[in-house]
């Protein structure tokens, strides 16, 4: 019975991540909104890469990123690069930390999120001629940082890492 519950927990993270990516694509493309304010996708990738190295495989992140890009009309592969970069940064920062507490983890998330967002802006500005709103990016980063502790607590309660 315990192994069955572990399998449910394991696969639920994949299902939740996939549904959030699809939901973000539908939200962006159907409503008149500049984009999602909170980056739950990046929080999930960071969390599972930081606490459970290898939970989201590079192949899974690559495929979901391609699906997200095709649904959203972004440059093909941009989200995949961001997901993989965020996963690798989280794994690297986890290895570099000798003492893992919430403050170290939060700083690691902030650094990883900032680097990932900078890479996405560089890719978007190179492949797209539409002007980019930097205020929206700043709001997105700040709100994601504010909601990270809440989402982290919920994930920690469910997954017990």
C-alpha positions as CSV (number, residue, x, y, z in Angstrom):
1,X,0.0,0.0,0.0
2,X,2.8,2.4,0.8
3,X,4.5,1.8,-2.6
4,X,1.1,2.6,-4.3
5,X,0.9,5.9,-2.5
6,X,4.5,6.7,-3.4
7,X,3.8,6.1,-7.0
8,X,0.7,8.4,-6.8
9,X,2.9,11.1,-5.3
10,X,5.6,10.6,-7.9
11,X,3.3,10.7,-10.9
12,X,1.1,13.5,-9.5
13,X,4.0,15.9,-9.8
14,X,4.3,15.2,-13.5
15,X,0.6,15.6,-14.0
16,X,0.4,18.8,-12.0
17,X,3.4,20.3,-13.8
18,X,2.0,19.4,-17.3
19,X,-1.5,20.8,-16.5
20,X,0.0,24.0,-15.1
21,X,2.0,24.5,-18.3
22,X,-1.0,23.8,-20.5
23,X,-3.2,26.1,-18.3
24,X,-0.6,28.9,-18.5
25,X,-0.7,28.6,-22.3
26,X,-4.5,28.7,-22.5
27,X,-4.6,31.6,-20.0
28,X,-2.1,33.7,-22.0
29,X,-3.6,32.9,-25.4
30,X,-7.3,33.3,-24.7
31,X,-7.6,36.1,-22.2
32,X,-6.5,39.7,-22.6
33,X,-3.8,39.5,-20.1
34,X,-0.1,40.3,-20.4
35,X,0.9,36.9,-19.0
36,X,0.8,35.0,-15.7
37,X,1.8,37.0,-12.7
38,X,3.2,34.1,-10.8
39,X,5.6,31.6,-12.3
40,X,4.4,28.3,-10.8
41,X,6.2,26.3,-13.5
42,X,9.6,27.7,-12.5
43,X,8.8,27.1,-8.8
44,X,8.0,23.5,-9.4
45,X,11.1,22.9,-11.5
46,X,13.3,24.5,-8.9
47,X,11.7,22.7,-6.0
48,X,11.9,19.2,-7.5
49,X,15.5,19.8,-8.8
50,X,16.6,21.3,-5.4
51,X,15.1,18.6,-3.2
52,X,14.8,15.6,-5.4
53,X,17.6,15.6,-7.9
54,X,16.4,13.9,-11.0
55,X,12.7,13.9,-10.3
56,X,12.0,15.8,-13.5
57,X,14.3,14.4,-16.1
58,X,15.9,16.6,-18.7
59,X,13.9,14.8,-21.4
60,X,10.6,15.5,-19.6
61,X,11.5,19.2,-19.1
62,X,12.6,19.4,-22.8
63,X,9.3,17.9,-24.1
64,X,7.1,19.9,-21.9
65,X,9.0,23.1,-22.8
66,X,8.5,22.4,-26.5
67,X,4.8,21.7,-25.9
68,X,4.5,25.0,-24.0
69,X,6.3,26.9,-26.7
70,X,4.1,25.5,-29.4
71,X,0.9,26.3,-27.5
72,X,2.1,29.8,-26.6
73,X,3.7,30.8,-29.9
74,X,7.1,31.4,-28.3
75,X,10.4,30.7,-30.0
76,X,10.7,27.0,-30.2
77,X,12.9,25.6,-27.5
78,X,13.1,28.8,-25.4
79,X,11.0,27.3,-22.5
80,X,12.9,24.1,-22.7
81,X,16.2,25.9,-22.3
82,X,14.8,27.9,-19.4
83,X,13.5,24.7,-17.6
84,X,16.8,22.8,-18.1
85,X,18.8,25.8,-17.0
86,X,16.7,26.3,-13.9
87,X,17.0,22.6,-13.1
88,X,20.8,22.5,-13.5
89,X,21.2,25.8,-11.5
90,X,19.1,24.3,-8.7
91,X,21.1,21.1,-8.6
92,X,24.4,23.0,-8.7
93,X,23.3,25.4,-5.9
94,X,22.1,22.5,-3.8
95,X,25.5,20.8,-4.1
96,X,27.3,24.0,-3.2
97,X,25.4,24.6,0.0
98,X,26.7,22.8,3.0
99,X,23.8,23.8,5.2
100,X,20.3,23.8,3.7
101,X,17.9,26.1,5.4
102,X,15.0,28.2,4.0
103,X,17.1,31.3,3.7
104,X,19.8,29.6,1.6
105,X,17.1,27.9,-0.5
106,X,15.3,31.2,-1.0
107,X,18.4,33.0,-2.2
108,X,19.2,30.1,-4.5
109,X,15.7,30.3,-6.0
110,X,16.0,34.1,-6.4
111,X,19.3,33.8,-8.2
112,X,18.1,30.9,-10.4
113,X,14.9,32.7,-11.3
114,X,16.7,35.9,-12.1
115,X,19.2,34.1,-14.4
116,X,16.4,32.1,-16.1
117,X,14.3,35.3,-16.7
118,X,17.4,37.1,-18.1
119,X,18.0,34.2,-20.5
120,X,14.4,34.2,-21.6
121,X,14.5,38.0,-22.3
122,X,17.7,37.6,-24.3
123,X,16.1,34.8,-26.4
124,X,12.8,36.7,-26.9
125,X,14.6,39.9,-27.9
126,X,16.8,38.1,-30.4
127,X,14.0,36.1,-32.1
128,X,11.1,38.5,-31.7
129,X,10.6,42.0,-32.9
130,X,7.8,42.8,-30.4
131,X,8.8,45.2,-27.6
132,X,9.3,43.6,-24.2
133,X,7.8,45.0,-21.1
134,X,10.4,45.0,-18.4
135,X,8.0,46.2,-15.7
136,X,5.9,43.1,-16.2
137,X,9.0,41.0,-15.9
138,X,9.9,42.7,-12.6
139,X,6.4,42.2,-11.3
140,X,6.5,38.6,-12.3
141,X,9.8,38.0,-10.5
142,X,8.7,39.8,-7.3
143,X,5.3,38.0,-7.1
144,X,7.0,34.7,-7.7
145,X,9.5,35.4,-4.9
146,X,6.6,36.4,-2.6
147,X,4.6,33.2,-3.3
148,X,7.6,30.8,-3.3
149,X,7.3,30.2,0.5
150,X,3.6,29.4,0.3
151,X,4.0,27.0,-2.6
152,X,7.1,25.5,-1.1
153,X,5.3,24.8,2.2
154,X,2.4,23.1,0.3
155,X,4.8,21.0,-1.7
156,X,6.8,20.1,1.4
157,X,3.6,19.1,3.2
158,X,2.6,16.8,0.4
159,X,5.9,15.3,-0.7
160,X,7.8,15.3,2.7
161,X,11.2,16.2,1.4
